[in-house]
Amino acid sequence: MAQGQSGNSNTLVVPQASQALDQLKYEVAQELGIQIPQDGYYGYMASRDTGAIGGHITRRLVQIAEQSLAGQFR
């Protein structure tokens, strides 16, 4: 596969979500002290590190959704 392409066939409902998720990825990695490769190739990163980033992103997205839902029911 060419660099910068993934095998992911998911289509985003909100195109700006991709940029927001990338920003969130870098923020979480910085908080965890993990360096993300500048060339976009994750093959040299430990699975533990990439999993930690993904897990923290998921936790944060769930927290954001819960706060949003809580605000709707007040």
PyMOL Python script that loads the backbone (N, CA, C, O; Angstrom):
from pymol import cmd

cmd.read_pdbstr("""\
ATOM      1  N   MET A   1       0.836  -1.177   0.000  1.00  0.00           N
ATOM      2  CA  MET A   1       0.000   0.000   0.000  1.00  0.00           C
ATOM      3  C   MET A   1       0.882   1.243   0.000  1.00  0.00           C
ATOM      4  O   MET A   1       1.953   1.241   0.607  1.00  0.00           O
ATOM      5  N   ALA A   2       0.458   2.268  -0.652  1.00  0.00           N
ATOM      6  CA  ALA A   2       1.235   3.498  -0.720  1.00  0.00           C
ATOM      7  C   ALA A   2       1.259   4.186   0.631  1.00  0.00           C
ATOM      8  O   ALA A   2       0.338   4.049   1.436  1.00  0.00           O
ATOM      9  N   GLN A   3       2.314   4.915   0.858  1.00  0.00           N
ATOM     10  CA  GLN A   3       2.440   5.634   2.124  1.00  0.00           C
ATOM     11  C   GLN A   3       1.308   6.642   2.271  1.00  0.00           C
ATOM     12  O   GLN A   3       0.963   7.342   1.319  1.00  0.00           O
ATOM     13  N   GLY A   4       0.734   6.712   3.463  1.00  0.00           N
ATOM     14  CA  GLY A   4      -0.348   7.641   3.720  1.00  0.00           C
ATOM     15  C   GLY A   4      -1.713   7.059   3.443  1.00  0.00           C
ATOM     16  O   GLY A   4      -2.728   7.683   3.754  1.00  0.00           O
ATOM     17  N   GLN A   5      -1.757   5.866   2.860  1.00  0.00           N
ATOM     18  CA  GLN A   5      -3.030   5.212   2.604  1.00  0.00           C
ATOM     19  C   GLN A   5      -3.193   4.081   3.599  1.00  0.00           C
ATOM     20  O   GLN A   5      -2.220   3.441   3.996  1.00  0.00           O
ATOM     21  N   SER A   6      -4.425   3.843   3.994  1.00  0.00           N
ATOM     22  CA  SER A   6      -4.693   2.724   4.867  1.00  0.00           C
ATOM     23  C   SER A   6      -5.699   1.829   4.184  1.00  0.00           C
ATOM     24  O   SER A   6      -6.330   2.224   3.203  1.00  0.00           O
ATOM     25  N   GLY A   7      -5.847   0.629   4.698  1.00  0.00           N
ATOM     26  CA  GLY A   7      -6.806  -0.299   4.148  1.00  0.00           C
ATOM     27  C   GLY A   7      -8.201  -0.051   4.681  1.00  0.00           C
ATOM     28  O   GLY A   7      -9.100  -0.862   4.460  1.00  0.00           O
ATOM     29  N   ASN A   8      -8.396   1.038   5.367  1.00  0.00           N
ATOM     30  CA  ASN A   8      -9.661   1.365   5.991  1.00  0.00           C
ATOM     31  C   ASN A   8     -10.647   1.859   4.944  1.00  0.00           C
ATOM     32  O   ASN A   8     -10.377   2.829   4.235  1.00  0.00           O
ATOM     33  N   SER A   9     -11.790   1.190   4.848  1.00  0.00           N
ATOM     34  CA  SER A   9     -12.786   1.600   3.865  1.00  0.00           C
ATOM     35  C   SER A   9     -13.935   2.381   4.494  1.00  0.00           C
ATOM     36  O   SER A   9     -14.945   2.645   3.841  1.00  0.00           O
ATOM     37  N   ASN A  10     -13.778   2.749   5.768  1.00  0.00           N
ATOM     38  CA  ASN A  10     -14.822   3.540   6.427  1.00  0.00           C
ATOM     39  C   ASN A  10     -14.897   4.927   5.804  1.00  0.00           C
ATOM     40  O   ASN A  10     -13.874   5.536   5.490  1.00  0.00           O
ATOM     41  N   THR A  11     -16.122   5.418   5.631  1.00  0.00           N
ATOM     42  CA  THR A  11     -16.293   6.783   5.142  1.00  0.00           C
ATOM     43  C   THR A  11     -16.778   7.641   6.302  1.00  0.00           C
ATOM     44  O   THR A  11     -17.644   7.233   7.077  1.00  0.00           O
ATOM     45  N   LEU A  12     -16.213   8.820   6.406  1.00  0.00           N
ATOM     46  CA  LEU A  12     -16.559   9.720   7.489  1.00  0.00           C
ATOM     47  C   LEU A  12     -17.819  10.491   7.160  1.00  0.00           C
ATOM     48  O   LEU A  12     -17.971  10.998   6.049  1.00  0.00           O
ATOM     49  N   VAL A  13     -18.707  10.581   8.106  1.00  0.00           N
ATOM     50  CA  VAL A  13     -19.921  11.358   7.942  1.00  0.00           C
ATOM     51  C   VAL A  13     -19.582  12.842   7.982  1.00  0.00           C
ATOM     52  O   VAL A  13     -20.148  13.643   7.238  1.00  0.00           O
ATOM     53  N   VAL A  14     -18.651  13.195   8.862  1.00  0.00           N
ATOM     54  CA  VAL A  14     -18.199  14.582   8.990  1.00  0.00           C
ATOM     55  C   VAL A  14     -16.722  14.613   8.568  1.00  0.00           C
ATOM     56  O   VAL A  14     -15.865  14.143   9.317  1.00  0.00           O
ATOM     57  N   PRO A  15     -16.415  15.151   7.397  1.00  0.00           N
ATOM     58  CA  PRO A  15     -15.036  15.139   6.898  1.00  0.00           C
ATOM     59  C   PRO A  15     -14.029  15.790   7.849  1.00  0.00           C
ATOM     60  O   PRO A  15     -12.875  15.366   7.904  1.00  0.00           O
ATOM     61  N   GLN A  16     -14.448  16.812   8.596  1.00  0.00           N
ATOM     62  CA  GLN A  16     -13.541  17.482   9.528  1.00  0.00           C
ATOM     63  C   GLN A  16     -13.159  16.580  10.697  1.00  0.00           C
ATOM     64  O   GLN A  16     -12.218  16.885  11.431  1.00  0.00           O
ATOM     65  N   ALA A  17     -13.869  15.483  10.878  1.00  0.00           N
ATOM     66  CA  ALA A  17     -13.580  14.575  11.988  1.00  0.00           C
ATOM     67  C   ALA A  17     -12.183  13.984  11.862  1.00  0.00           C
ATOM     68  O   ALA A  17     -11.523  13.744  12.873  1.00  0.00           O
ATOM     69  N   SER A  18     -11.731  13.750  10.661  1.00  0.00           N
ATOM     70  CA  SER A  18     -10.398  13.187  10.451  1.00  0.00           C
ATOM     71  C   SER A  18      -9.325  14.102  11.026  1.00  0.00           C
ATOM     72  O   SER A  18      -8.408  13.637  11.703  1.00  0.00           O
ATOM     73  N   GLN A  19      -9.437  15.399  10.760  1.00  0.00           N
ATOM     74  CA  GLN A  19      -8.469  16.359  11.281  1.00  0.00           C
ATOM     75  C   GLN A  19      -8.538  16.429  12.805  1.00  0.00           C
ATOM     76  O   GLN A  19      -7.507  16.501  13.474  1.00  0.00           O
ATOM     77  N   ALA A  20      -9.746  16.408  13.349  1.00  0.00           N
ATOM     78  CA  ALA A  20      -9.913  16.476  14.801  1.00  0.00           C
ATOM     79  C   ALA A  20      -9.340  15.229  15.469  1.00  0.00           C
ATOM     80  O   ALA A  20      -8.716  15.324  16.525  1.00  0.00           O
ATOM     81  N   LEU A  21      -9.545  14.067  14.864  1.00  0.00           N
ATOM     82  CA  LEU A  21      -9.006  12.834  15.442  1.00  0.00           C
ATOM     83  C   LEU A  21      -7.484  12.798  15.360  1.00  0.00           C
ATOM     84  O   LEU A  21      -6.823  12.310  16.277  1.00  0.00           O
ATOM     85  N   ASP A  22      -6.923  13.316  14.256  1.00  0.00           N
ATOM     86  CA  ASP A  22      -5.466  13.401  14.162  1.00  0.00           C
ATOM     87  C   ASP A  22      -4.910  14.298  15.259  1.00  0.00           C
ATOM     88  O   ASP A  22      -3.916  13.957  15.900  1.00  0.00           O
ATOM     89  N   GLN A  23      -5.546  15.440  15.475  1.00  0.00           N
ATOM     90  CA  GLN A  23      -5.106  16.357  16.523  1.00  0.00           C
ATOM     91  C   GLN A  23      -5.187  15.684  17.883  1.00  0.00           C
ATOM     92  O   GLN A  23      -4.274  15.817  18.698  1.00  0.00           O
ATOM     93  N   LEU A  24      -6.272  14.965  18.132  1.00  0.00           N
ATOM     94  CA  LEU A  24      -6.448  14.256  19.390  1.00  0.00           C
ATOM     95  C   LEU A  24      -5.369  13.188  19.566  1.00  0.00           C
ATOM     96  O   LEU A  24      -4.862  12.988  20.670  1.00  0.00           O
ATOM     97  N   LYS A  25      -5.023  12.508  18.480  1.00  0.00           N
ATOM     98  CA  LYS A  25      -3.983  11.477  18.523  1.00  0.00           C
ATOM     99  C   LYS A  25      -2.653  12.078  18.985  1.00  0.00           C
ATOM    100  O   LYS A  25      -1.971  11.507  19.836  1.00  0.00           O
ATOM    101  N   TYR A  26      -2.291  13.223  18.424  1.00  0.00           N
ATOM    102  CA  TYR A  26      -1.023  13.862  18.800  1.00  0.00           C
ATOM    103  C   TYR A  26      -1.064  14.375  20.239  1.00  0.00           C
ATOM    104  O   TYR A  26      -0.062  14.291  20.950  1.00  0.00           O
ATOM    105  N   GLU A  27      -2.198  14.899  20.672  1.00  0.00           N
ATOM    106  CA  GLU A  27      -2.327  15.372  22.054  1.00  0.00           C
ATOM    107  C   GLU A  27      -2.165  14.224  23.042  1.00  0.00           C
ATOM    108  O   GLU A  27      -1.441  14.343  24.030  1.00  0.00           O
ATOM    109  N   VAL A  28      -2.842  13.115  22.772  1.00  0.00           N
ATOM    110  CA  VAL A  28      -2.774  11.962  23.672  1.00  0.00           C
ATOM    111  C   VAL A  28      -1.365  11.392  23.686  1.00  0.00           C
ATOM    112  O   VAL A  28      -0.845  11.060  24.752  1.00  0.00           O
ATOM    113  N   ALA A  29      -0.744  11.275  22.528  1.00  0.00           N
ATOM    114  CA  ALA A  29       0.623  10.751  22.462  1.00  0.00           C
ATOM    115  C   ALA A  29       1.580  11.628  23.265  1.00  0.00           C
ATOM    116  O   ALA A  29       2.455  11.122  23.968  1.00  0.00           O
ATOM    117  N   GLN A  30       1.408  12.937  23.158  1.00  0.00           N
ATOM    118  CA  GLN A  30       2.267  13.852  23.914  1.00  0.00           C
ATOM    119  C   GLN A  30       2.048  13.678  25.418  1.00  0.00           C
ATOM    120  O   GLN A  30       3.007  13.666  26.188  1.00  0.00           O
ATOM    121  N   GLU A  31       0.788  13.543  25.834  1.00  0.00           N
ATOM    122  CA  GLU A  31       0.491  13.336  27.255  1.00  0.00           C
ATOM    123  C   GLU A  31       1.128  12.048  27.776  1.00  0.00           C
ATOM    124  O   GLU A  31       1.576  11.988  28.921  1.00  0.00           O
ATOM    125  N   LEU A  32       1.166  11.021  26.928  1.00  0.00           N
ATOM    126  CA  LEU A  32       1.727   9.737  27.328  1.00  0.00           C
ATOM    127  C   LEU A  32       3.242   9.676  27.143  1.00  0.00           C
ATOM    128  O   LEU A  32       3.882   8.710  27.556  1.00  0.00           O
ATOM    129  N   GLY A  33       3.810  10.705  26.526  1.00  0.00           N
ATOM    130  CA  GLY A  33       5.255  10.731  26.298  1.00  0.00           C
ATOM    131  C   GLY A  33       5.689   9.812  25.168  1.00  0.00           C
ATOM    132  O   GLY A  33       6.807   9.297  25.179  1.00  0.00           O
ATOM    133  N   ILE A  34       4.810   9.603  24.190  1.00  0.00           N
ATOM    134  CA  ILE A  34       5.095   8.729  23.059  1.00  0.00           C
ATOM    135  C   ILE A  34       5.322   9.595  21.831  1.00  0.00           C
ATOM    136  O   ILE A  34       4.527  10.486  21.531  1.00  0.00           O
ATOM    137  N   GLN A  35       6.414   9.326  21.124  1.00  0.00           N
ATOM    138  CA  GLN A  35       6.747  10.073  19.916  1.00  0.00           C
ATOM    139  C   GLN A  35       6.095   9.405  18.716  1.00  0.00           C
ATOM    140  O   GLN A  35       6.338   8.226  18.458  1.00  0.00           O
ATOM    141  N   ILE A  36       5.269  10.144  17.976  1.00  0.00           N
ATOM    142  CA  ILE A  36       4.631   9.629  16.768  1.00  0.00           C
ATOM    143  C   ILE A  36       5.564   9.906  15.593  1.00  0.00           C
ATOM    144  O   ILE A  36       6.064  11.023  15.459  1.00  0.00           O
ATOM    145  N   PRO A  37       5.806   8.910  14.738  1.00  0.00           N
ATOM    146  CA  PRO A  37       6.708   9.113  13.592  1.00  0.00           C
ATOM    147  C   PRO A  37       6.208  10.210  12.656  1.00  0.00           C
ATOM    148  O   PRO A  37       5.027  10.255  12.313  1.00  0.00           O
ATOM    149  N   GLN A  38       7.117  11.090  12.250  1.00  0.00           N
ATOM    150  CA  GLN A  38       6.757  12.201  11.375  1.00  0.00           C
ATOM    151  C   GLN A  38       6.398  11.725   9.969  1.00  0.00           C
ATOM    152  O   GLN A  38       5.625  12.379   9.270  1.00  0.00           O
ATOM    153  N   ASP A  39       6.959  10.583   9.552  1.00  0.00           N
ATOM    154  CA  ASP A  39       6.693  10.099   8.196  1.00  0.00           C
ATOM    155  C   ASP A  39       5.377   9.329   8.089  1.00  0.00           C
ATOM    156  O   ASP A  39       4.977   8.930   6.996  1.00  0.00           O
ATOM    157  N   GLY A  40       4.701   9.119   9.227  1.00  0.00           N
ATOM    158  CA  GLY A  40       3.411   8.447   9.206  1.00  0.00           C
ATOM    159  C   GLY A  40       3.489   6.929   9.217  1.00  0.00           C
ATOM    160  O   GLY A  40       2.456   6.260   9.204  1.00  0.00           O
ATOM    161  N   TYR A  41       4.697   6.373   9.240  1.00  0.00           N
ATOM    162  CA  TYR A  41       4.865   4.920   9.253  1.00  0.00           C
ATOM    163  C   TYR A  41       4.960   4.442  10.697  1.00  0.00           C
ATOM    164  O   TYR A  41       5.883   4.804  11.426  1.00  0.00           O
ATOM    165  N   TYR A  42       3.998   3.629  11.093  1.00  0.00           N
ATOM    166  CA  TYR A  42       3.921   3.172  12.484  1.00  0.00           C
ATOM    167  C   TYR A  42       4.564   1.799  12.687  1.00  0.00           C
ATOM    168  O   TYR A  42       4.494   1.246  13.785  1.00  0.00           O
ATOM    169  N   GLY A  43       5.183   1.246  11.655  1.00  0.00           N
ATOM    170  CA  GLY A  43       5.754  -0.097  11.716  1.00  0.00           C
ATOM    171  C   GLY A  43       6.837  -0.270  12.761  1.00  0.00           C
ATOM    172  O   GLY A  43       7.062  -1.382  13.237  1.00  0.00           O
ATOM    173  N   TYR A  44       7.502   0.794  13.122  1.00  0.00           N
ATOM    174  CA  TYR A  44       8.582   0.698  14.100  1.00  0.00           C
ATOM    175  C   TYR A  44       8.121   1.002  15.520  1.00  0.00           C
ATOM    176  O   TYR A  44       8.900   0.897  16.468  1.00  0.00           O
ATOM    177  N   MET A  45       6.862   1.376  15.665  1.00  0.00           N
ATOM    178  CA  MET A  45       6.333   1.659  17.005  1.00  0.00           C
ATOM    179  C   MET A  45       5.916   0.361  17.674  1.00  0.00           C
ATOM    180  O   MET A  45       5.479  -0.578  17.008  1.00  0.00           O
ATOM    181  N   ALA A  46       6.051   0.312  18.979  1.00  0.00           N
ATOM    182  CA  ALA A  46       5.614  -0.857  19.731  1.00  0.00           C
ATOM    183  C   ALA A  46       4.091  -0.923  19.747  1.00  0.00           C
ATOM    184  O   ALA A  46       3.414   0.099  19.855  1.00  0.00           O
ATOM    185  N   SER A  47       3.569  -2.126  19.641  1.00  0.00           N
ATOM    186  CA  SER A  47       2.113  -2.317  19.672  1.00  0.00           C
ATOM    187  C   SER A  47       1.533  -1.775  20.965  1.00  0.00           C
ATOM    188  O   SER A  47       0.415  -1.260  20.981  1.00  0.00           O
ATOM    189  N   ARG A  48       2.281  -1.888  22.036  1.00  0.00           N
ATOM    190  CA  ARG A  48       1.826  -1.383  23.331  1.00  0.00           C
ATOM    191  C   ARG A  48       1.588   0.129  23.276  1.00  0.00           C
ATOM    192  O   ARG A  48       0.614   0.633  23.836  1.00  0.00           O
ATOM    193  N   ASP A  49       2.485   0.843  22.597  1.00  0.00           N
ATOM    194  CA  ASP A  49       2.349   2.297  22.494  1.00  0.00           C
ATOM    195  C   ASP A  49       1.154   2.692  21.628  1.00  0.00           C
ATOM    196  O   ASP A  49       0.369   3.562  22.006  1.00  0.00           O
ATOM    197  N   THR A  50       1.017   2.050  20.464  1.00  0.00           N
ATOM    198  CA  THR A  50      -0.103   2.398  19.599  1.00  0.00           C
ATOM    199  C   THR A  50      -1.430   2.018  20.259  1.00  0.00           C
ATOM    200  O   THR A  50      -2.426   2.725  20.104  1.00  0.00           O
ATOM    201  N   GLY A  51      -1.444   0.916  20.984  1.00  0.00           N
ATOM    202  CA  GLY A  51      -2.652   0.515  21.697  1.00  0.00           C
ATOM    203  C   GLY A  51      -2.997   1.485  22.815  1.00  0.00           C
ATOM    204  O   GLY A  51      -4.168   1.780  23.055  1.00  0.00           O
ATOM    205  N   ALA A  52      -1.971   1.976  23.496  1.00  0.00           N
ATOM    206  CA  ALA A  52      -2.198   2.943  24.577  1.00  0.00           C
ATOM    207  C   ALA A  52      -2.797   4.229  24.019  1.00  0.00           C
ATOM    208  O   ALA A  52      -3.704   4.807  24.618  1.00  0.00           O
ATOM    209  N   ILE A  53      -2.290   4.673  22.874  1.00  0.00           N
ATOM    210  CA  ILE A  53      -2.824   5.884  22.254  1.00  0.00           C
ATOM    211  C   ILE A  53      -4.286   5.665  21.877  1.00  0.00           C
ATOM    212  O   ILE A  53      -5.140   6.499  22.178  1.00  0.00           O
ATOM    213  N   GLY A  54      -4.575   4.543  21.216  1.00  0.00           N
ATOM    214  CA  GLY A  54      -5.946   4.251  20.806  1.00  0.00           C
ATOM    215  C   GLY A  54      -6.894   4.112  21.981  1.00  0.00           C
ATOM    216  O   GLY A  54      -8.031   4.581  21.925  1.00  0.00           O
ATOM    217  N   GLY A  55      -6.434   3.472  23.044  1.00  0.00           N
ATOM    218  CA  GLY A  55      -7.269   3.306  24.233  1.00  0.00           C
ATOM    219  C   GLY A  55      -7.607   4.628  24.898  1.00  0.00           C
ATOM    220  O   GLY A  55      -8.743   4.854  25.314  1.00  0.00           O
ATOM    221  N   HIS A  56      -6.616   5.495  24.995  1.00  0.00           N
ATOM    222  CA  HIS A  56      -6.862   6.807  25.604  1.00  0.00           C
ATOM    223  C   HIS A  56      -7.766   7.675  24.734  1.00  0.00           C
ATOM    224  O   HIS A  56      -8.596   8.425  25.248  1.00  0.00           O
ATOM    225  N   ILE A  57      -7.603   7.570  23.413  1.00  0.00           N
ATOM    226  CA  ILE A  57      -8.489   8.315  22.514  1.00  0.00           C
ATOM    227  C   ILE A  57      -9.923   7.846  22.717  1.00  0.00           C
ATOM    228  O   ILE A  57     -10.838   8.664  22.811  1.00  0.00           O
ATOM    229  N   THR A  58     -10.121   6.533  22.786  1.00  0.00           N
ATOM    230  CA  THR A  58     -11.468   5.989  22.980  1.00  0.00           C
ATOM    231  C   THR A  58     -12.067   6.465  24.291  1.00  0.00           C
ATOM    232  O   THR A  58     -13.229   6.870  24.332  1.00  0.00           O
ATOM    233  N   ARG A  59     -11.290   6.421  25.359  1.00  0.00           N
ATOM    234  CA  ARG A  59     -11.781   6.897  26.658  1.00  0.00           C
ATOM    235  C   ARG A  59     -12.198   8.362  26.583  1.00  0.00           C
ATOM    236  O   ARG A  59     -13.243   8.750  27.105  1.00  0.00           O
ATOM    237  N   ARG A  60     -11.366   9.169  25.927  1.00  0.00           N
ATOM    238  CA  ARG A  60     -11.666  10.597  25.835  1.00  0.00           C
ATOM    239  C   ARG A  60     -12.918  10.845  24.991  1.00  0.00           C
ATOM    240  O   ARG A  60     -13.734  11.697  25.344  1.00  0.00           O
ATOM    241  N   LEU A  61     -13.084  10.114  23.881  1.00  0.00           N
ATOM    242  CA  LEU A  61     -14.272  10.278  23.041  1.00  0.00           C
ATOM    243  C   LEU A  61     -15.536   9.867  23.788  1.00  0.00           C
ATOM    244  O   LEU A  61     -16.573  10.517  23.658  1.00  0.00           O
ATOM    245  N   VAL A  62     -15.453   8.789  24.571  1.00  0.00           N
ATOM    246  CA  VAL A  62     -16.611   8.372  25.371  1.00  0.00           C
ATOM    247  C   VAL A  62     -16.933   9.437  26.406  1.00  0.00           C
ATOM    248  O   VAL A  62     -18.102   9.753  26.627  1.00  0.00           O
ATOM    249  N   GLN A  63     -15.914   9.989  27.040  1.00  0.00           N
ATOM    250  CA  GLN A  63     -16.122  11.035  28.042  1.00  0.00           C
ATOM    251  C   GLN A  63     -16.782  12.267  27.411  1.00  0.00           C
ATOM    252  O   GLN A  63     -17.691  12.852  28.000  1.00  0.00           O
ATOM    253  N   ILE A  64     -16.334  12.654  26.231  1.00  0.00           N
ATOM    254  CA  ILE A  64     -16.918  13.799  25.532  1.00  0.00           C
ATOM    255  C   ILE A  64     -18.385  13.524  25.205  1.00  0.00           C
ATOM    256  O   ILE A  64     -19.241  14.390  25.387  1.00  0.00           O
ATOM    257  N   ALA A  65     -18.669  12.313  24.721  1.00  0.00           N
ATOM    258  CA  ALA A  65     -20.051  11.955  24.380  1.00  0.00           C
ATOM    259  C   ALA A  65     -20.937  11.950  25.617  1.00  0.00           C
ATOM    260  O   ALA A  65     -22.069  12.429  25.567  1.00  0.00           O
ATOM    261  N   GLU A  66     -20.436  11.413  26.728  1.00  0.00           N
ATOM    262  CA  GLU A  66     -21.218  11.395  27.964  1.00  0.00           C
ATOM    263  C   GLU A  66     -21.529  12.811  28.436  1.00  0.00           C
ATOM    264  O   GLU A  66     -22.650  13.095  28.858  1.00  0.00           O
ATOM    265  N   GLN A  67     -20.547  13.692  28.367  1.00  0.00           N
ATOM    266  CA  GLN A  67     -20.765  15.076  28.778  1.00  0.00           C
ATOM    267  C   GLN A  67     -21.773  15.755  27.863  1.00  0.00           C
ATOM    268  O   GLN A  67     -22.605  16.538  28.322  1.00  0.00           O
ATOM    269  N   SER A  68     -21.699  15.460  26.584  1.00  0.00           N
ATOM    270  CA  SER A  68     -22.638  16.040  25.628  1.00  0.00           C
ATOM    271  C   SER A  68     -24.065  15.556  25.909  1.00  0.00           C
ATOM    272  O   SER A  68     -25.009  16.346  25.899  1.00  0.00           O
ATOM    273  N   LEU A  69     -24.209  14.268  26.157  1.00  0.00           N
ATOM    274  CA  LEU A  69     -25.531  13.727  26.455  1.00  0.00           C
ATOM    275  C   LEU A  69     -26.071  14.250  27.782  1.00  0.00           C
ATOM    276  O   LEU A  69     -27.265  14.524  27.903  1.00  0.00           O
ATOM    277  N   ALA A  70     -25.205  14.389  28.768  1.00  0.00           N
ATOM    278  CA  ALA A  70     -25.632  14.895  30.060  1.00  0.00           C
ATOM    279  C   ALA A  70     -26.148  16.330  29.941  1.00  0.00           C
ATOM    280  O   ALA A  70     -27.089  16.725  30.629  1.00  0.00           O
ATOM    281  N   GLY A  71     -25.510  17.103  29.050  1.00  0.00           N
ATOM    282  CA  GLY A  71     -25.945  18.482  28.831  1.00  0.00           C
ATOM    283  C   GLY A  71     -27.290  18.568  28.136  1.00  0.00           C
ATOM    284  O   GLY A  71     -27.998  19.560  28.306  1.00  0.00           O
ATOM    285  N   GLN A  72     -27.662  17.568  27.364  1.00  0.00           N
ATOM    286  CA  GLN A  72     -28.930  17.580  26.656  1.00  0.00           C
ATOM    287  C   GLN A  72     -30.105  17.294  27.586  1.00  0.00           C
ATOM    288  O   GLN A  72     -31.234  17.697  27.308  1.00  0.00           O
ATOM    289  N   PHE A  73     -29.839  16.607  28.678  1.00  0.00           N
ATOM    290  CA  PHE A  73     -30.919  16.182  29.553  1.00  0.00           C
ATOM    291  C   PHE A  73     -31.058  17.050  30.801  1.00  0.00           C
ATOM    292  O   PHE A  73     -31.766  16.683  31.739  1.00  0.00           O
ATOM    293  N   ARG A  74     -30.406  18.162  30.813  1.00  0.00           N
ATOM    294  CA  ARG A  74     -30.498  19.050  31.986  1.00  0.00           C
ATOM    295  C   ARG A  74     -31.635  19.993  31.855  1.00  0.00           C
ATOM    296  O   ARG A  74     -31.863  20.812  32.745  1.00  0.00           O
TER     297      ARG A  74
END
""", "prot")
cmd.dss("prot")
cmd.show_as("cartoon", "prot")
cmd.util.cbc("prot")
cmd.orient("prot")
